[in-house]
Amino acid sequence: MFERITFDQKLLGGRACIRGMRLPVSVVIGHVASGASWEEVLKDFPDLEREDIQQSLEYAAWLAREEILSA
């Protein structure tokens, strides 16, 4: 589902990262949420690709899905 998002217990304790790099998805999302343009994010992280930013946003949206369970 998210082929660019990887989890490796040996890498940052298993946090969601971009393509096995030491770059957590949370850092990418944080930059975008703070108002950085995609171009600024790509400049700050030269190994990052536009598809990585897109998939990071999709992953964050997937995690934030609201699910209400009735009792």
PyMOL commands that set and color helices and strands:
alter all, ss='L'
color gray80, all
select helices_A, chain A and resi 12-14+25-33+38-44+50-63
alter helices_A, ss='H'
color red, helices_A
select strands_A, chain A and resi 5-6+17-18
alter strands_A, ss='S'
color yellow, strands_A
deselect
rebuild
show_as cartoon
